[in-house]
Amino acid sequence: MIRLCTICARGGSKGVPGKNIAQMQGRPLIAWSIDQARQSGLFSAIAVSSDSEGILAAAAEAGADHLIRRPAEMATDIAPKVAAIRHALEQASLMAKLSPDVLVDLDATSPLRLPEDIIGAVTLLEDTACSNVITGATARRSPYFNLVEERPDGSVGLSKPGSGIVRRQDAPRAFDMNASIYVWDVPRFLAAPAVFNDDTRLFEMPEERSIDIDSALDFEFVSYILGKRLKGLSS
Protein backbone atom coordinates (compact mmCIF):
# COMPACT_ATOMS: atom_id res chain seq x y z
CA MET A 1 0.00 0.00 0.00
CA ILE A 2 1.50 3.32 -1.11
CA ARG A 3 0.36 6.30 0.96
CA LEU A 4 1.02 9.97 0.25
CA CYS A 5 0.57 12.83 2.71
CA THR A 6 -0.19 16.37 1.57
CA ILE A 7 -0.30 19.51 3.71
CA CYS A 8 -1.88 22.48 1.92
CA ALA A 9 -1.07 25.81 3.58
CA ARG A 10 -1.71 29.08 1.79
CA GLY A 11 -0.10 32.33 2.85
CA GLY A 12 -3.13 34.63 2.90
CA SER A 13 -4.76 33.94 6.26
CA LYS A 14 -7.01 36.79 7.42
CA GLY A 15 -7.91 35.64 10.94
CA VAL A 16 -4.30 35.12 12.02
CA PRO A 17 -1.93 36.70 9.46
CA GLY A 18 1.00 34.40 8.69
CA LYS A 19 -0.39 31.72 11.00
CA ASN A 20 1.01 28.71 9.14
CA ILE A 21 4.56 29.76 10.01
CA ALA A 22 3.79 31.63 13.25
CA GLN A 23 5.77 30.30 16.20
CA MET A 24 3.84 27.66 18.12
CA GLN A 25 5.78 26.54 21.20
CA GLY A 26 9.04 27.56 19.55
CA ARG A 27 8.38 26.04 16.11
CA PRO A 28 6.56 27.14 12.94
CA LEU A 29 2.97 25.91 13.11
CA ILE A 30 3.31 23.82 9.95
CA ALA A 31 6.22 21.86 11.45
CA TRP A 32 3.87 20.12 13.90
CA SER A 33 1.85 18.51 11.10
CA ILE A 34 4.96 17.45 9.21
CA ASP A 35 6.32 15.81 12.35
CA GLN A 36 3.03 14.00 13.04
CA ALA A 37 2.95 12.65 9.49
CA ARG A 38 6.53 11.42 9.83
CA GLN A 39 5.92 9.89 13.25
CA SER A 40 2.91 7.93 11.98
CA GLY A 41 5.28 5.84 9.84
CA LEU A 42 2.64 5.53 7.11
CA PHE A 43 3.89 7.61 4.22
CA SER A 44 6.12 7.06 1.23
CA ALA A 45 6.33 10.85 0.86
CA ILE A 46 5.16 14.03 2.61
CA ALA A 47 4.45 17.04 0.38
CA VAL A 48 3.62 20.62 1.29
CA SER A 49 1.69 22.84 -1.12
CA SER A 50 1.70 26.63 -0.75
CA ASP A 51 1.66 29.92 -2.61
CA SER A 52 4.06 31.32 0.02
CA GLU A 53 7.83 31.00 -0.29
CA GLY A 54 8.09 31.51 3.47
CA ILE A 55 5.83 28.54 4.16
CA LEU A 56 7.69 26.35 1.68
CA ALA A 57 11.03 27.30 3.26
CA ALA A 58 9.70 26.45 6.74
CA ALA A 59 8.35 23.14 5.41
CA ALA A 60 11.72 22.26 3.91
CA GLU A 61 13.41 23.07 7.23
CA ALA A 62 10.90 20.85 9.03
CA GLY A 63 11.65 17.89 6.75
CA ALA A 64 8.97 17.84 4.05
CA ASP A 65 9.98 15.60 1.14
CA HIS A 66 8.47 17.70 -1.65
CA LEU A 67 7.55 21.37 -2.03
CA ILE A 68 4.74 22.32 -4.39
CA ARG A 69 4.07 25.86 -5.56
CA ARG A 70 0.33 26.30 -5.59
CA PRO A 71 -1.13 28.32 -8.49
CA ALA A 72 -2.46 31.74 -7.45
CA GLU A 73 -6.01 30.89 -8.52
CA MET A 74 -6.01 28.01 -6.01
CA ALA A 75 -4.86 30.23 -3.13
CA THR A 76 -7.64 32.81 -2.88
CA ASP A 77 -10.14 33.17 -0.03
CA ILE A 78 -12.86 31.56 -2.15
CA ALA A 79 -10.85 28.80 -3.84
CA PRO A 80 -12.07 25.31 -2.88
CA LYS A 81 -9.49 23.34 -0.95
CA VAL A 82 -10.26 20.07 -2.74
CA ALA A 83 -8.86 21.52 -5.98
CA ALA A 84 -5.62 22.46 -4.20
CA ILE A 85 -5.40 18.97 -2.68
CA ARG A 86 -5.85 17.35 -6.10
CA HIS A 87 -3.15 19.59 -7.56
CA ALA A 88 -0.82 18.66 -4.67
CA LEU A 89 -1.55 14.96 -5.17
CA GLU A 90 -0.80 15.09 -8.89
CA GLN A 91 2.37 17.15 -8.51
CA ALA A 92 3.73 15.16 -5.56
CA SER A 93 3.08 11.88 -7.38
CA LEU A 94 5.18 13.12 -10.28
CA MET A 95 7.95 14.44 -8.03
CA ALA A 96 8.12 11.28 -5.94
CA LYS A 97 7.55 8.98 -8.93
CA LEU A 98 4.75 7.26 -7.04
CA SER A 99 1.29 5.95 -7.82
CA PRO A 100 -0.35 6.33 -4.41
CA ASP A 101 -3.22 4.13 -3.29
CA VAL A 102 -4.15 6.34 -0.34
CA LEU A 103 -4.04 10.12 0.03
CA VAL A 104 -4.02 11.81 3.44
CA ASP A 105 -4.35 15.58 3.72
CA LEU A 106 -3.48 17.15 7.07
CA ASP A 107 -4.63 20.64 7.99
CA ALA A 108 -1.67 22.70 9.16
CA THR A 109 -3.93 24.58 11.58
CA SER A 110 -4.81 21.46 13.61
CA PRO A 111 -1.59 20.69 15.50
CA LEU A 112 -3.29 18.99 18.47
CA ARG A 113 -3.84 15.73 16.57
CA LEU A 114 -1.57 12.80 17.40
CA PRO A 115 0.11 10.34 15.02
CA GLU A 116 -2.29 7.73 16.38
CA ASP A 117 -5.20 9.75 14.99
CA ILE A 118 -3.68 9.64 11.51
CA ILE A 119 -3.11 5.91 11.82
CA GLY A 120 -6.68 5.38 13.02
CA ALA A 121 -8.23 7.34 10.16
CA VAL A 122 -6.14 5.52 7.54
CA THR A 123 -6.91 2.14 9.13
CA LEU A 124 -10.64 2.91 8.99
CA LEU A 125 -10.42 3.64 5.26
CA GLU A 126 -8.38 0.56 4.49
CA ASP A 127 -10.44 -1.80 6.68
CA THR A 128 -13.81 -0.66 5.31
CA ALA A 129 -12.71 -0.04 1.69
CA CYS A 130 -14.75 3.17 1.70
CA SER A 131 -14.16 6.13 -0.60
CA ASN A 132 -12.94 8.48 2.10
CA VAL A 133 -12.70 9.27 5.80
CA ILE A 134 -13.13 12.58 7.59
CA THR A 135 -12.48 13.36 11.25
CA GLY A 136 -14.60 15.01 13.89
CA ALA A 137 -15.58 15.21 17.55
CA THR A 138 -18.93 14.60 19.22
CA ALA A 139 -21.10 17.68 18.66
CA ARG A 140 -22.13 19.76 21.65
CA ARG A 141 -25.52 20.49 20.07
CA SER A 142 -28.00 18.17 18.37
CA PRO A 143 -29.78 19.20 15.14
CA TYR A 144 -32.85 17.39 16.52
CA PHE A 145 -33.06 19.38 19.76
CA ASN A 146 -30.97 22.56 20.13
CA LEU A 147 -29.15 23.33 16.88
CA VAL A 148 -31.16 25.93 14.99
CA GLU A 149 -30.98 27.51 11.54
CA GLU A 150 -31.97 31.02 10.52
CA ARG A 151 -34.63 31.27 7.81
CA PRO A 152 -34.63 33.94 5.06
CA ASP A 153 -37.17 36.02 7.03
CA GLY A 154 -34.92 36.09 10.12
CA SER A 155 -36.89 33.55 12.16
CA VAL A 156 -35.22 30.40 13.43
CA GLY A 157 -36.12 26.75 13.75
CA LEU A 158 -34.57 23.38 14.43
CA SER A 159 -32.11 22.16 11.81
CA LYS A 160 -34.00 18.85 11.63
CA PRO A 161 -37.66 19.59 12.33
CA GLY A 162 -40.45 17.06 12.20
CA SER A 163 -38.19 14.07 12.81
CA GLY A 164 -40.51 12.51 15.38
CA ILE A 165 -37.52 11.99 17.68
CA VAL A 166 -38.41 13.06 21.20
CA ARG A 167 -35.70 11.34 23.25
CA ARG A 168 -32.01 12.14 22.99
CA GLN A 169 -31.24 8.43 23.26
CA ASP A 170 -33.05 7.86 19.96
CA ALA A 171 -31.27 10.60 18.00
CA PRO A 172 -28.41 9.63 15.66
CA ARG A 173 -25.00 10.71 16.89
CA ALA A 174 -23.91 14.08 15.52
CA PHE A 175 -20.35 15.31 15.08
CA ASP A 176 -18.50 18.57 14.53
CA MET A 177 -16.06 18.20 11.63
CA ASN A 178 -12.66 19.24 12.93
CA ALA A 179 -10.92 19.57 9.52
CA SER A 180 -7.88 17.80 10.96
CA ILE A 181 -7.44 14.72 8.74
CA TYR A 182 -8.89 13.79 5.36
CA VAL A 183 -8.21 10.35 3.87
CA TRP A 184 -9.14 9.26 0.34
CA ASP A 185 -8.88 6.20 -1.83
CA VAL A 186 -6.86 7.78 -4.64
CA PRO A 187 -8.54 6.24 -7.72
CA ARG A 188 -11.98 7.26 -6.46
CA PHE A 189 -10.76 10.72 -5.44
CA LEU A 190 -9.33 11.35 -8.91
CA ALA A 191 -12.54 10.15 -10.52
CA ALA A 192 -14.75 12.38 -8.35
CA PRO A 193 -12.93 14.71 -5.92
CA ALA A 194 -15.26 15.37 -2.98
CA VAL A 195 -15.34 15.58 0.80
CA PHE A 196 -18.63 13.69 1.05
CA ASN A 197 -19.52 10.50 -0.79
CA ASP A 198 -22.28 7.97 -0.26
CA ASP A 199 -19.95 5.81 1.82
CA THR A 200 -17.91 8.49 3.65
CA ARG A 201 -16.88 7.40 7.17
CA LEU A 202 -15.91 9.46 10.20
CA PHE A 203 -13.00 8.76 12.53
CA GLU A 204 -13.84 10.18 15.94
CA MET A 205 -11.28 12.28 17.79
CA PRO A 206 -11.62 13.76 21.29
CA GLU A 207 -12.61 17.38 21.66
CA GLU A 208 -9.24 18.30 23.14
CA ARG A 209 -7.49 17.26 19.91
CA SER A 210 -10.06 18.80 17.58
CA ILE A 211 -9.41 22.55 17.75
CA ASP A 212 -8.79 24.18 14.37
CA ILE A 213 -7.03 27.56 14.50
CA ASP A 214 -9.23 30.23 12.92
CA SER A 215 -8.58 33.18 15.24
CA ALA A 216 -5.93 34.73 17.46
CA LEU A 217 -7.78 33.33 20.48
CA ASP A 218 -7.69 29.82 18.97
CA PHE A 219 -3.95 30.23 18.44
CA GLU A 220 -3.35 31.15 22.09
CA PHE A 221 -5.57 28.35 23.34
CA VAL A 222 -3.89 25.70 21.19
CA SER A 223 -0.45 26.95 22.21
CA TYR A 224 -1.46 26.62 25.87
CA ILE A 225 -2.67 23.03 25.38
CA LEU A 226 0.46 22.06 23.43
CA GLY A 227 2.61 23.61 26.15
CA LYS A 228 0.87 21.52 28.80
CA ARG A 229 1.32 18.42 26.67
CA LEU A 230 5.03 19.07 26.21
CA LYS A 231 5.47 19.73 29.92
CA GLY A 232 3.78 16.42 30.67
CA LEU A 233 6.08 14.56 28.30
CA SER A 234 9.17 16.04 29.91
CA SER A 235 8.13 15.49 33.52
Secondary structure, DSSP 8 states (H G I E B T S, - for coil): --EEEEEE--S--SSSTTGGGSEETTEEHHHHHHHHHHHHT--SEEEEEES-HHHHHHHHHHT-SEEEE--GGGSSTTS-HHHHHHHHHHHHHHHHT---SEEEEE-TT-TT--HHHHHHHHHHHHHHT-SEEEEEEE-SS-TTTT-EEE-TTS-EEESSTT----SGGGS---EEEEEEEEEEEHHHHHHS--S--TT-EEEE--GGG-----SHHHHHHHHHHHHHHHHHHH-
